[in-house]
């Protein structure tokens, strides 16, 4: 009887211990919930970082430069907050589901690491695609150069609505075989004189669209297209025995300047040429 009682007591003591022991299913549930929370947080952090980077890029463009000040503080804080959250979630799942803290932490950090790797992969591919397309366009432009005949540049001047003067530089050209319109933007170089006006304040101007030219099939008295929308192309491929024009906009934005300030300007001072030397070094 004594032996039987001792055996039953050992069984009673063993049952609660086995019942309270964590099961693999509970651990997997803990890892799943931790990863789910970390994935949502990782997506939010990634969107926040992208927003900060876009804001910094816009600020650099608006200020025409970007100081090399390292990683912005908000991004560092966001990454630190995510790591802290991953640690807290790993601790909670270990306490509730008896899961491994180390494994849980790795699972919790995996979503953001995966997002960063994917983003870097996309950036690398876009950079590769850009360099591939640029090389292809350069080779095409060099092969198109012998079949492009440039005429003498001429200008049309008009007063801008906001003040100042817009000088539309026309370069007539024809092609003796079908060529790509973008080849002209890569090949043509325009040399401008130092002085456009006897009024020194009317000599400072900027070129638009930047970079490139409008490629059109007629003359224009006004801008063919707003510069912010980029250059206008009458066609991606230009046909032989047809008159085309390259147009580059020269904006003299000093508002007191008038068209009369440029009346003495000799348009023969403008020279347009085809150049393949710079393309070969790209």
Backbone torsions as a table, in degrees:
resi	resn	phi	psi	omega
1	UNK	NA	-41.1	-179.6
2	UNK	-63.9	-40.3	179.4
3	UNK	-65.6	-39.2	179.7
4	UNK	-65.4	-39.6	-179.9
5	UNK	-65.9	-41.4	178.7
6	UNK	-63.0	-37.9	-179.0
7	UNK	-66.9	-42.1	-179.4
8	UNK	-66.2	-34.9	178.1
9	UNK	-66.1	-39.1	178.8
10	UNK	-66.2	-37.1	178.7
11	UNK	-66.1	-43.3	179.5
12	UNK	-62.4	-36.1	178.8
13	UNK	-72.3	-31.3	-177.6
14	UNK	-76.2	-30.6	-176.5
15	UNK	-63.0	-49.5	178.4
16	UNK	-61.4	-37.9	-179.8
17	UNK	-63.4	-43.8	179.9
18	UNK	-69.9	-33.6	-179.5
19	UNK	-70.0	-33.6	-178.8
20	UNK	-85.2	-9.1	-179.6
21	UNK	-68.2	136.6	-179.0
22	UNK	-68.4	143.1	177.5
23	UNK	-99.9	155.8	176.7
24	UNK	-56.0	-32.2	-179.8
25	UNK	-65.5	-41.5	178.2
26	UNK	-64.0	-41.9	178.4
27	UNK	-61.5	-44.0	179.7
28	UNK	-62.1	-38.2	177.6
29	UNK	-63.8	-40.1	177.5
30	UNK	-62.6	-44.9	178.3
31	UNK	-62.7	-41.2	-178.3
32	UNK	-63.6	-47.5	-178.6
33	UNK	-65.0	-40.8	178.1
34	UNK	-63.0	-43.1	179.1
35	UNK	-66.4	-37.5	179.2
36	UNK	-62.5	-47.3	178.4
37	UNK	-62.4	-42.7	-178.9
38	UNK	-67.4	-33.5	178.8
39	UNK	-65.9	-45.3	177.7
40	UNK	-60.6	-45.2	178.8
41	UNK	-64.2	-38.3	179.8
42	UNK	-64.1	-40.5	178.0
43	UNK	-63.8	-43.7	178.9
44	UNK	-63.3	-42.6	178.7
45	UNK	-64.9	-41.1	179.5
46	UNK	-63.4	-42.8	177.5
47	UNK	-64.0	-39.0	178.2
48	UNK	-63.1	-44.0	-180.0
49	UNK	-64.4	-42.4	178.1
50	UNK	-61.4	-41.6	178.3
51	UNK	-61.9	-42.7	178.7
52	UNK	-63.6	-42.2	-179.0
53	UNK	-66.5	-39.1	177.4
54	UNK	-65.1	-39.6	178.3
55	UNK	-64.1	-42.4	178.7
56	UNK	-65.0	-39.8	178.8
57	UNK	-63.8	-42.9	178.5
58	UNK	-63.4	-40.7	179.3
59	UNK	-64.9	-37.6	178.2
60	UNK	-65.8	-41.0	179.9
61	UNK	-66.0	-42.9	-178.1
62	UNK	-67.5	-32.5	-178.8
63	UNK	-94.5	4.8	178.1
64	UNK	55.9	40.7	179.1
65	UNK	163.0	156.9	-178.7
66	UNK	-140.5	116.7	179.4
67	UNK	-67.3	143.8	179.3
68	UNK	-83.2	81.4	-176.1
69	UNK	-103.2	12.3	179.2
70	UNK	80.5	-166.9	-178.0
71	UNK	-70.5	132.4	179.2
72	UNK	-59.3	144.8	-178.6
73	UNK	-58.0	-42.0	179.6
74	UNK	-58.3	-34.7	178.8
75	UNK	-68.4	-41.6	178.1
76	UNK	-61.6	-43.9	179.7
77	UNK	-64.9	-38.5	179.2
78	UNK	-64.1	-43.3	178.5
79	UNK	-65.6	-41.0	178.3
80	UNK	-64.5	-39.8	177.5
81	UNK	-63.8	-38.2	179.5
82	UNK	-66.4	-44.3	179.0
83	UNK	-61.9	-41.0	178.2
84	UNK	-61.9	-42.5	177.8
85	UNK	-62.6	-41.5	179.9
86	UNK	-61.4	-39.9	179.0
87	UNK	-66.4	-44.6	-179.5
88	UNK	-62.9	-44.4	179.8
89	UNK	-63.5	-40.5	178.1
90	UNK	-63.1	-37.8	177.8
91	UNK	-67.4	-41.2	-180.0
92	UNK	-66.1	-44.2	179.8
93	UNK	-66.4	-33.1	176.3
94	UNK	-65.9	-39.0	-178.0
95	UNK	-72.1	-40.3	-174.3
96	UNK	-84.4	-44.5	-173.0
97	UNK	-107.9	4.6	179.3
98	UNK	58.0	30.8	179.1
99	UNK	-83.1	166.5	-179.5
100	UNK	-74.2	130.9	-179.7
101	UNK	-64.8	-44.3	-177.8
102	UNK	-63.1	-48.1	179.7
103	UNK	-64.8	-41.8	179.2
104	UNK	-62.2	-39.6	179.1
105	UNK	-64.8	-40.8	178.2
106	UNK	-62.4	-43.4	177.7
107	UNK	-63.7	-36.3	-178.5
108	UNK	-72.1	-32.1	178.5
109	UNK	-81.7	-18.8	-174.8
110	UNK	-60.2	-41.5	-176.8
111	UNK	-58.8	-48.1	-178.6
112	UNK	-67.7	-39.5	177.4
113	UNK	-60.6	-41.7	179.0
114	UNK	-63.8	-43.0	179.0
115	UNK	-62.6	-40.9	179.2
116	UNK	-65.0	-43.0	179.1
117	UNK	-63.0	-42.6	178.7
118	UNK	-63.0	-42.4	179.5
119	UNK	-63.1	-44.4	178.4
120	UNK	-63.5	-36.9	177.9
121	UNK	-64.6	-41.5	178.3
122	UNK	-64.3	-42.6	179.1
123	UNK	-62.7	-43.0	179.5
124	UNK	-63.4	-40.8	179.8
125	UNK	-67.3	-42.1	178.8
126	UNK	-62.7	-38.4	177.3
127	UNK	-65.1	-42.6	177.4
128	UNK	-62.5	-44.3	-179.8
129	UNK	-64.3	-38.7	178.7
130	UNK	-63.6	-46.5	179.8
131	UNK	-65.5	-36.9	178.2
132	UNK	-64.7	-46.6	-179.7
133	UNK	-66.9	-37.9	178.8
134	UNK	-63.3	-44.2	178.2
135	UNK	-61.5	-42.1	179.1
136	UNK	-63.9	-42.8	-179.9
137	UNK	-66.6	-37.1	178.3
138	UNK	-64.9	-44.6	179.3
139	UNK	-62.7	-40.1	178.5
140	UNK	-65.4	-43.2	-179.0
141	UNK	-62.9	-42.6	179.8
142	UNK	-62.9	-39.5	178.6
143	UNK	-72.0	-24.9	179.2
144	UNK	-81.7	-22.4	-171.7
145	UNK	-54.2	-44.7	-177.5
146	UNK	-65.0	-13.4	-174.8
147	UNK	-105.4	14.3	180.0
148	UNK	-113.2	127.8	178.7
149	UNK	-117.6	115.7	-179.7
150	UNK	-90.0	143.6	173.8
151	UNK	-98.0	-171.0	-180.0
152	UNK	-81.3	132.8	179.3
153	UNK	-67.1	149.0	170.6
154	UNK	-143.1	162.9	-173.8
155	UNK	-125.6	155.4	170.3
156	UNK	-129.8	127.3	-176.2
157	UNK	-109.1	141.0	178.6
158	UNK	-147.6	149.5	177.9
159	UNK	-78.4	137.1	178.0
160	UNK	-85.6	152.5	-177.1
161	UNK	-63.8	-34.7	-177.7
162	UNK	-89.1	7.0	-177.7
163	UNK	101.8	154.6	-176.8
164	UNK	91.2	-172.1	-173.8
165	UNK	-132.0	140.2	173.6
166	UNK	-107.3	122.7	177.3
167	UNK	-106.5	115.2	179.3
168	UNK	-96.1	108.7	-178.8
169	UNK	-89.4	115.1	179.8
170	UNK	-99.6	131.2	173.0
171	UNK	-121.1	102.2	179.1
172	UNK	-70.2	146.0	177.7
173	UNK	-157.2	159.8	173.5
174	UNK	-133.5	164.0	177.0
175	UNK	-127.3	147.2	-178.7
176	UNK	-99.5	1.6	172.3
177	UNK	-156.2	162.5	178.1
178	UNK	-60.0	130.0	177.5
179	UNK	-133.9	160.6	178.0
180	UNK	-80.5	139.8	-179.0
181	UNK	-61.9	-35.9	-178.1
182	UNK	-67.2	-18.4	176.9
183	UNK	-62.6	-35.2	179.0
184	UNK	-65.1	-41.9	-179.7
185	UNK	-62.6	-32.0	179.7
186	UNK	-81.6	-30.5	-170.7
187	UNK	-93.7	-36.0	-169.8
188	UNK	-80.2	134.1	173.7
189	UNK	-123.1	135.8	178.6
190	UNK	-115.3	128.4	176.5
191	UNK	-102.4	124.4	-179.3
192	UNK	-105.3	151.2	175.5
193	UNK	-72.1	166.4	178.9
194	UNK	-73.4	-36.3	-173.8
195	UNK	-117.5	127.5	176.5
196	UNK	-105.9	-26.4	-173.9
197	UNK	-142.1	153.6	173.9
198	UNK	-72.0	-15.4	174.8
199	UNK	-86.7	112.1	-175.1
200	UNK	-57.1	-32.1	-178.1
201	UNK	-71.6	-14.8	-178.7
202	UNK	-98.1	12.0	-179.9
203	UNK	-95.5	-12.1	-179.3
204	UNK	-90.9	118.9	179.2
205	UNK	-143.7	165.7	178.0
206	UNK	-127.9	151.8	-175.9
207	UNK	-95.9	138.5	174.5
208	UNK	-143.2	152.0	-7.4
209	UNK	-68.3	154.6	-179.0
210	UNK	-117.6	118.0	-6.9
211	UNK	-90.4	173.3	170.1
212	UNK	108.5	-178.2	-178.1
213	UNK	-129.0	158.5	163.4
214	UNK	-78.0	136.4	175.2
215	UNK	-114.1	109.4	-172.0
216	UNK	-131.5	172.2	-179.2
217	UNK	-115.2	16.2	175.0
218	UNK	-154.7	169.1	178.9
219	UNK	-81.3	153.7	-178.7
220	UNK	-130.3	142.2	173.1
221	UNK	-98.3	-18.3	177.3
222	UNK	-126.2	168.7	179.4
223	UNK	-59.0	129.5	179.4
224	UNK	-60.9	-30.6	-177.3
225	UNK	-158.6	142.8	176.6
226	UNK	-53.1	134.6	-172.7
227	UNK	-60.5	-31.7	-178.4
228	UNK	-65.1	-19.7	179.2
229	UNK	-89.3	-0.3	178.2
230	UNK	89.8	179.8	-177.9
231	UNK	-71.5	150.5	177.8
232	UNK	-94.2	133.0	176.9
233	UNK	-118.8	121.5	179.3
234	UNK	-67.5	-28.3	178.8
235	UNK	-164.7	146.9	177.5
236	UNK	-67.1	-32.0	179.5
237	UNK	-122.3	130.1	-177.1
238	UNK	-97.5	138.7	-175.0
239	UNK	-97.2	148.7	179.7
240	UNK	-70.2	160.5	176.7
241	UNK	59.2	37.3	177.4
242	UNK	-137.7	140.0	-177.8
243	UNK	-80.7	126.9	176.1
244	UNK	-125.5	166.5	178.3
245	UNK	-137.5	135.8	164.8
246	UNK	-92.3	131.1	178.1
247	UNK	-123.3	126.6	173.0
248	UNK	-119.5	133.6	-177.8
249	UNK	-91.4	128.3	175.4
250	UNK	-114.7	109.4	-175.2
251	UNK	-98.4	124.4	172.6
252	UNK	-108.2	95.2	-165.8
253	UNK	-86.9	-3.5	177.6
254	UNK	-65.8	111.5	-166.6
255	UNK	-58.7	-34.7	179.4
256	UNK	-67.7	-12.0	-179.3
257	UNK	-67.9	139.0	178.8
258	UNK	-121.3	164.4	177.6
259	UNK	-59.1	-34.4	-179.3
260	UNK	-63.0	-24.3	178.4
261	UNK	-68.1	-14.6	-177.6
262	UNK	-113.4	11.6	-175.9
263	UNK	-64.0	-32.6	-177.6
264	UNK	-84.0	-3.0	-178.7
265	UNK	-69.9	130.7	179.9
266	UNK	-95.9	114.2	-176.7
267	UNK	-67.0	-12.7	177.3
268	UNK	-70.5	-10.2	176.4
269	UNK	-76.0	-12.2	178.1
270	UNK	-88.8	130.7	-179.1
271	UNK	-124.3	130.2	177.2
272	UNK	-114.5	139.2	-178.2
273	UNK	-148.6	159.7	173.2
274	UNK	-96.0	134.3	-178.9
275	UNK	-136.1	123.7	175.8
276	UNK	-108.3	-7.0	-177.3
277	UNK	-62.1	-44.9	-179.2
278	UNK	-67.8	-33.2	179.6
279	UNK	-65.1	-35.0	-179.2
280	UNK	-65.9	-20.7	-179.1
281	UNK	-94.6	-5.9	-179.4
282	UNK	-77.5	NA	NA
